[in-house]
Amino acid sequence: MTTLPPSDKALVPFVSVENMMKLVHHIGIEKMLTGLADYIEDDFKRWELFDKTPRVASHSAEGVIELMPTSDGEVYGFKYVNGHPKNTKAGLQTVTAFGLLADVSNGYPVLLSEMTVLTALRTAATSALVARYLAPKGADTMAMIGAGAQSEFQSMAMKAICGLKSVRLYDIDPAATEKAARNLQGMGLSVVACESAEEAMEGAQIITTCTADKQYATILTDNMVGSGVHINAIGGDCPGKTELAPGVLERSSIFVEYPEQTRIEGEIQQLAADHPVTELWRVMNGEAQGRTSAQQITLFDSVGFAIEDFSALRYIRDHIGGTDYYLELDLLADPDDPRDLFGMLQRAGA
Amino acid sequence: MTTLPPSDKALVPFVSVENMMKLVHHIGIEKMLTGLADYIEDDFKRWELFDKTPRVASHSAEGVIELMPTSDGEVYGFKYVNGHPKNTKAGLQTVTAFGLLADVSNGYPVLLSEMTVLTALRTAATSALVARYLAPKGADTMAMIGAGAQSEFQSMAMKAICGLKSVRLYDIDPAATEKAARNLQGMGLSVVACESAEEAMEGAQIITTCTADKQYATILTDNMVGSGVHINAIGGDCPGKTELAPGVLERSSIFVEYPEQTRIEGEIQQLAADHPVTELWRVMNGEAQGRTSAQQITLFDSVGFAIEDFSALRYIRDHIGGTDYYLELDLLADPDDPRDLFGMLQRAGA
């Protein structure tokens, strides 16, 4: 039998949370958010190439664990993500995630990465990318309703990608508003802490809702929303969890990632199953119109889609080369002779 | 906001290929195979508890990448596995795998492990566990047809779990037969290298077929198989890949892991969709009969099922404590305050 040298394909680069954070600072958060948006836009523009398997969910009384796979025919990716609303009470994250890319031609993984930090970045980059297509011209003020873990990322992405100048923060918990305001000090945005959602919306052309209740909530009532705004609805992202009054939805032009998924998980679960929506990839490709008038209310009913994770993992794969921000894990067995796994095991004990 | 200490749940134990091999030698391969069989048997006995999601496959011209999730309601597990028959030509493994266990109550991963070596061990442990239920009394000789990566593991598991004394090896490639015979020297088995499948089957009460062709092959023809044997058919494990002549199947009492999957992937894809089969978990629970006569041909139509991987990962989780055979990976972000992910990121750059 021939003996080939051990393949470097047996080693899989791994980006830990610590290294992901170092990579963000190494690249610069605004440059990274812009780069992620570019990767996401590239993948949305080739949307039809992708294998869009529905996510595979394992539900329990406490929450859900999901696998979100996709492939563009050359690269395969999946994300593991959980959602456990009660976790915060135990000092744990509601959502944690990690992801993997693999080479379709041989099935070997090529990247394993934390995706808690990366998902926050890609969610914000997607929102800002969409706002760049849909927000009214000259929009420079955002109401940020909900000041949880995603709020600062949303604000920074809107700054980097859409030229946001001012963010008006509101959370039902004043300590959360204060935390986000503090974190955004010195980041190049004018930051206003507000005491009500209505106050936050004064003068805002972009309204981002990102609250965490797992129930039908009404963060925006119909009379709160005037014409000519862009609504970036992040929080409604699973069955039974919505943030907007149906009246707001009915007055809006609604844009979605993947209708099949959004109709189950997004704000539009409140509407008829055939309510018209526009797929964002068609807008980015020029096949469908985005905003058509200054008075229009545009709504991005964001739920998060596997292709965005795929794009984010591609970005990381392309940017860790030449840095120290990854480890090589021997995740895969690579015997010299593929038929001699047992011999490799025996030699390891010698 | 309260500041909780960083949780140790943010660190996920990782067992690399190197550490898995060290763990095998630390425990001892026969003890480990026996232990794995015990864990698999325990999980088969509580079969109905498990969430049996079908595997999620991404097919390409070159092969397949699959995610195999399952859960017993307390622990969630999945395996990533690829199958790329042409990989061996490039010196790569046809199949590589890794797996993960997580806590259903909070969604946090509790173990990440290589599963190339571990899958070889659990496949062999499953075969031997099943043979312990089905093989004729006093069976001590096995014909091992196909001397690839799985053959030595099968032989050692049959020794450890069923009291096998002699293995008769045959592969269409004499170099493979020679490799397996060499690897099994000094392991406590009488090893006979044979020049034909017929020669290998002389005097064998257990016949294991494990060949790798992705096509309808006939490793065992009808006239080769006498009465009173147990056939352990490993190699037929995907659509279009079988090893046994239909006549052998028709004369056998057929036992399977999960009929829904085996009818698509196993030897029984050659039979009518309602051909009677017995589920192994029912045999282990005492709800169904195993071997009922000395003359009967029993057939385990093995395709590998997610619960076996789950059992194997549980075994690893329970046996790495107190050893040095794992690393702690910071796969999950764990900010002191779950709402302050951005603050954690900012502090990492300070």
Boltz contact constraints between the chains, C-beta under 6 A:
constraints:
  - contact:
      token1: [A, 1]
      token2: [B, 175]
      max_distance: 6.0
  - contact:
      token1: [A, 4]
      token2: [B, 91]
      max_distance: 6.0
  - contact:
      token1: [A, 16]
      token2: [B, 330]
      max_distance: 6.0
  - contact:
      token1: [A, 17]
      token2: [B, 330]
      max_distance: 6.0
  - contact:
      token1: [A, 17]
      token2: [B, 333]
      max_distance: 6.0
  - contact:
      token1: [A, 18]
      token2: [B, 330]
      max_distance: 6.0
  - contact:
      token1: [A, 21]
      token2: [B, 345]
      max_distance: 6.0
  - contact:
      token1: [A, 21]
      token2: [B, 348]
      max_distance: 6.0
  - contact:
      token1: [A, 25]
      token2: [B, 349]
      max_distance: 6.0
  - contact:
      token1: [A, 51]
      token2: [B, 58]
      max_distance: 6.0
  - contact:
      token1: [A, 56]
      token2: [B, 56]
      max_distance: 6.0
  - contact:
      token1: [A, 58]
      token2: [B, 51]
      max_distance: 6.0
  - contact:
      token1: [A, 58]
      token2: [B, 71]
      max_distance: 6.0
  - contact:
      token1: [A, 58]
      token2: [B, 76]
      max_distance: 6.0
  - contact:
      token1: [A, 60]
      token2: [B, 104]
      max_distance: 6.0
  - contact:
      token1: [A, 62]
      token2: [B, 105]
      max_distance: 6.0
  - contact:
      token1: [A, 63]
      token2: [B, 107]
      max_distance: 6.0
  - contact:
      token1: [A, 65]
      token2: [B, 76]
      max_distance: 6.0
  - contact:
      token1: [A, 65]
      token2: [B, 107]
      max_distance: 6.0
  - contact:
      token1: [A, 67]
      token2: [B, 67]
      max_distance: 6.0
  - contact:
      token1: [A, 71]
      token2: [B, 58]
      max_distance: 6.0
  - contact:
      token1: [A, 76]
      token2: [B, 58]
      max_distance: 6.0
  - contact:
      token1: [A, 76]
      token2: [B, 65]
      max_distance: 6.0
  - contact:
      token1: [A, 82]
      token2: [B, 107]
      max_distance: 6.0
  - contact:
      token1: [A, 84]
      token2: [B, 106]
      max_distance: 6.0
  - contact:
      token1: [A, 84]
      token2: [B, 107]
      max_distance: 6.0
  - contact:
      token1: [A, 87]
      token2: [B, 106]
      max_distance: 6.0
  - contact:
      token1: [A, 88]
      token2: [B, 338]
      max_distance: 6.0
  - contact:
      token1: [A, 91]
      token2: [B, 4]
      max_distance: 6.0
  - contact:
      token1: [A, 92]
      token2: [B, 106]
      max_distance: 6.0
  - contact:
      token1: [A, 93]
      token2: [B, 338]
      max_distance: 6.0
  - contact:
      token1: [A, 96]
      token2: [B, 332]
      max_distance: 6.0
  - contact:
      token1: [A, 98]
      token2: [B, 331]
      max_distance: 6.0
  - contact:
      token1: [A, 104]
      token2: [B, 60]
      max_distance: 6.0
  - contact:
      token1: [A, 105]
      token2: [B, 62]
      max_distance: 6.0
  - contact:
      token1: [A, 106]
      token2: [B, 84]
      max_distance: 6.0
  - contact:
      token1: [A, 106]
      token2: [B, 87]
      max_distance: 6.0
  - contact:
      token1: [A, 106]
      token2: [B, 92]
      max_distance: 6.0
  - contact:
      token1: [A, 107]
      token2: [B, 63]
      max_distance: 6.0
  - contact:
      token1: [A, 107]
      token2: [B, 65]
      max_distance: 6.0
  - contact:
      token1: [A, 107]
      token2: [B, 82]
      max_distance: 6.0
  - contact:
      token1: [A, 107]
      token2: [B, 84]
      max_distance: 6.0
  - contact:
      token1: [A, 114]
      token2: [B, 331]
      max_distance: 6.0
  - contact:
      token1: [A, 116]
      token2: [B, 333]
      max_distance: 6.0
  - contact:
      token1: [A, 117]
      token2: [B, 333]
      max_distance: 6.0
  - contact:
      token1: [A, 120]
      token2: [B, 341]
      max_distance: 6.0
  - contact:
      token1: [A, 148]
      token2: [B, 339]
      max_distance: 6.0
  - contact:
      token1: [A, 149]
      token2: [B, 339]
      max_distance: 6.0
  - contact:
      token1: [A, 149]
      token2: [B, 341]
      max_distance: 6.0
  - contact:
      token1: [A, 152]
      token2: [B, 342]
      max_distance: 6.0
  - contact:
      token1: [A, 175]
      token2: [B, 1]
      max_distance: 6.0
  - contact:
      token1: [A, 176]
      token2: [B, 339]
      max_distance: 6.0
  - contact:
      token1: [A, 179]
      token2: [B, 340]
      max_distance: 6.0
  - contact:
      token1: [A, 183]
      token2: [B, 342]
      max_distance: 6.0
  - contact:
      token1: [A, 183]
      token2: [B, 343]
      max_distance: 6.0
  - contact:
      token1: [A, 330]
      token2: [B, 16]
      max_distance: 6.0
  - contact:
      token1: [A, 330]
      token2: [B, 17]
      max_distance: 6.0
  - contact:
      token1: [A, 330]
      token2: [B, 18]
      max_distance: 6.0
  - contact:
      token1: [A, 331]
      token2: [B, 98]
      max_distance: 6.0
  - contact:
      token1: [A, 331]
      token2: [B, 114]
      max_distance: 6.0
  - contact:
      token1: [A, 332]
      token2: [B, 96]
      max_distance: 6.0
  - contact:
      token1: [A, 332]
      token2: [B, 116]
      max_distance: 6.0
  - contact:
      token1: [A, 333]
      token2: [B, 17]
      max_distance: 6.0
  - contact:
      token1: [A, 333]
      token2: [B, 116]
      max_distance: 6.0
  - contact:
      token1: [A, 333]
      token2: [B, 117]
      max_distance: 6.0
  - contact:
      token1: [A, 338]
      token2: [B, 88]
      max_distance: 6.0
  - contact:
      token1: [A, 338]
      token2: [B, 93]
      max_distance: 6.0
  - contact:
      token1: [A, 339]
      token2: [B, 148]
      max_distance: 6.0
  - contact:
      token1: [A, 339]
      token2: [B, 149]
      max_distance: 6.0
  - contact:
      token1: [A, 339]
      token2: [B, 176]
      max_distance: 6.0
  - contact:
      token1: [A, 340]
      token2: [B, 179]
      max_distance: 6.0
  - contact:
      token1: [A, 341]
      token2: [B, 120]
      max_distance: 6.0
  - contact:
      token1: [A, 341]
      token2: [B, 149]
      max_distance: 6.0
  - contact:
      token1: [A, 342]
      token2: [B, 152]
      max_distance: 6.0
  - contact:
      token1: [A, 342]
      token2: [B, 183]
      max_distance: 6.0
  - contact:
      token1: [A, 343]
      token2: [B, 183]
      max_distance: 6.0
  - contact:
      token1: [A, 345]
      token2: [B, 21]
      max_distance: 6.0
  - contact:
      token1: [A, 348]
      token2: [B, 21]
      max_distance: 6.0
  - contact:
      token1: [A, 349]
      token2: [B, 25]
      max_distance: 6.0
